[in-house]
């Protein structure tokens, strides 16, 4: 008498339960011996299924990624990190070739990225400099040593194009050496002073001369290096004033002008 389908299933289940370890060992051995063949068959089946159910597969994949976004990102990053470590030479060779073939497009991308993320890049760079002062110092020293001539040319060019910043740096250095207090005077403060006095020397009234910042109370006499203690005058008046008080300088100037009028 032929067995029914239910009886066949029950018999197979019973046989599997009695010989489970033997069956699993036989399956594992077969998979090990035919690993490449099985992988190829699996890939073929996957491609065929995907081509027949493309929209369904994409929708299911998007839904899973949406429901498991953090897990997906972590798995992807972990896999990529491990893959790059195992294929470091290949990655290095590929990136060098890619940069060489796409130099112009990468340069444009960097410019665009830097413009859009300037604040974040500045914040990260500042944090790195604060956390790694020794590394930054060593790197700067090494760079200047290996690029001495170009650094000198760059500094000279910068000073030529920005004389006002060079003056501000010199004034700040002098104030620091004299131990003067105050908030300092930037090139912006100097521009504000020149606009405030209509680009005119406050002592002689000339407008056809270059102006310099003068401390009303000289730094050597305890004056502050601050915009509240500063004015603008020509180089001639600044040299004549030296470290004299404003009252003494104006008195001598008045005497000199009176004698010239006689």
Helices and strands as residue ranges (DSSP letters): H 5-18, H 20-33, H 35-52, H 54-67, H 69-86, H 88-101, H 103-116, H 118-131, H 133-146, H 148-161, H 163-178, H 187-196, E 211-215, G 219-221, G 227-229, E 230-234, H 235-241, H 246-261
